[in-house]
Amino acid sequence: MTRTGDSEHMAELEKIAQEKFSKSYEELDAHERIQVGGTKGGHARGGHSADPDRAPPPPEVKFGEDNN
């Protein structure tokens, strides 16, 4: 029995696997599959985790200053 959404989920994993590794999802080793899953999860969450180019700038903290 195939759950609703499984085919869409696998299609997305296949797409990411092809983009990142030029392989099908089935050909990936365990570490690569984890990376593909993390990419998919990051896209689902949105925000800074999904796109490193949108990460917030680091805080303005300088060594030796009282930052309170």
C-alpha positions as YAML, in Angstrom:
chain: A
units: angstrom
residues:
- id: 1
  name: MET
  ca: [0.00, 0.00, 0.00]
- id: 2
  name: THR
  ca: [1.33, 3.43, -0.94]
- id: 3
  name: ARG
  ca: [0.53, 6.28, 1.39]
- id: 4
  name: THR
  ca: [-0.68, 9.56, -0.01]
- id: 5
  name: GLY
  ca: [2.29, 11.80, -0.65]
- id: 6
  name: ASP
  ca: [4.89, 9.01, -0.85]
- id: 7
  name: SER
  ca: [5.31, 9.35, -4.61]
- id: 8
  name: GLU
  ca: [5.71, 13.13, -4.32]
- id: 9
  name: HIS
  ca: [8.19, 12.66, -1.47]
- id: 10
  name: MET
  ca: [10.29, 10.19, -3.46]
- id: 11
  name: ALA
  ca: [10.14, 12.39, -6.55]
- id: 12
  name: GLU
  ca: [11.52, 15.30, -4.52]
- id: 13
  name: LEU
  ca: [14.30, 13.10, -3.08]
- id: 14
  name: GLU
  ca: [15.18, 11.91, -6.60]
- id: 15
  name: LYS
  ca: [15.34, 15.49, -7.86]
- id: 16
  name: ILE
  ca: [17.62, 16.61, -5.03]
- id: 17
  name: ALA
  ca: [19.84, 13.52, -5.43]
- id: 18
  name: GLN
  ca: [20.26, 14.28, -9.13]
- id: 19
  name: GLU
  ca: [21.04, 17.95, -8.46]
- id: 20
  name: LYS
  ca: [23.55, 17.30, -5.67]
- id: 21
  name: PHE
  ca: [25.20, 14.03, -6.73]
- id: 22
  name: SER
  ca: [24.12, 13.29, -10.33]
- id: 23
  name: LYS
  ca: [22.84, 9.91, -9.11]
- id: 24
  name: SER
  ca: [19.44, 8.42, -8.41]
- id: 25
  name: TYR
  ca: [18.39, 8.30, -4.77]
- id: 26
  name: GLU
  ca: [18.72, 4.49, -4.80]
- id: 27
  name: GLU
  ca: [22.40, 4.76, -5.82]
- id: 28
  name: LEU
  ca: [23.37, 7.02, -2.92]
- id: 29
  name: ASP
  ca: [25.27, 5.77, 0.10]
- id: 30
  name: ALA
  ca: [23.90, 6.38, 3.59]
- id: 31
  name: HIS
  ca: [25.76, 9.67, 4.12]
- id: 32
  name: GLU
  ca: [24.57, 11.07, 0.80]
- id: 33
  name: ARG
  ca: [20.97, 10.06, 1.58]
- id: 34
  name: ILE
  ca: [21.19, 11.92, 4.87]
- id: 35
  name: GLN
  ca: [22.38, 15.02, 3.01]
- id: 36
  name: VAL
  ca: [19.49, 14.74, 0.55]
- id: 37
  name: GLY
  ca: [17.00, 14.36, 3.41]
- id: 38
  name: GLY
  ca: [18.49, 17.36, 5.17]
- id: 39
  name: THR
  ca: [18.17, 19.46, 2.04]
- id: 40
  name: LYS
  ca: [14.54, 18.44, 1.67]
- id: 41
  name: GLY
  ca: [13.87, 19.12, 5.35]
- id: 42
  name: GLY
  ca: [15.53, 22.51, 5.13]
- id: 43
  name: HIS
  ca: [13.35, 23.47, 2.18]
- id: 44
  name: ALA
  ca: [10.25, 22.33, 4.06]
- id: 45
  name: ARG
  ca: [11.16, 24.41, 7.13]
- id: 46
  name: GLY
  ca: [12.09, 27.51, 5.20]
- id: 47
  name: GLY
  ca: [13.88, 30.38, 6.84]
- id: 48
  name: HIS
  ca: [17.59, 30.67, 7.42]
- id: 49
  name: SER
  ca: [18.19, 26.92, 7.60]
- id: 50
  name: ALA
  ca: [16.90, 26.39, 4.08]
- id: 51
  name: ASP
  ca: [19.09, 28.95, 2.34]
- id: 52
  name: PRO
  ca: [22.56, 29.72, 3.70]
- id: 53
  name: ASP
  ca: [22.67, 32.88, 1.58]
- id: 54
  name: ARG
  ca: [19.82, 34.24, 3.72]
- id: 55
  name: ALA
  ca: [21.53, 33.55, 7.04]
- id: 56
  name: PRO
  ca: [21.49, 36.46, 9.46]
- id: 57
  name: PRO
  ca: [24.69, 38.44, 9.79]
- id: 58
  name: PRO
  ca: [26.92, 37.61, 12.75]
- id: 59
  name: PRO
  ca: [26.49, 39.77, 15.84]
- id: 60
  name: GLU
  ca: [28.69, 42.81, 16.25]
- id: 61
  name: VAL
  ca: [30.92, 41.52, 19.05]
- id: 62
  name: LYS
  ca: [34.49, 42.67, 19.32]
- id: 63
  name: PHE
  ca: [37.16, 40.98, 21.35]
- id: 64
  name: GLY
  ca: [37.91, 42.73, 24.60]
- id: 65
  name: GLU
  ca: [34.80, 44.91, 24.68]
- id: 66
  name: ASP
  ca: [32.16, 44.79, 27.37]
- id: 67
  name: ASN
  ca: [29.21, 43.49, 25.36]
- id: 68
  name: ASN
  ca: [26.55, 43.80, 28.06]
...
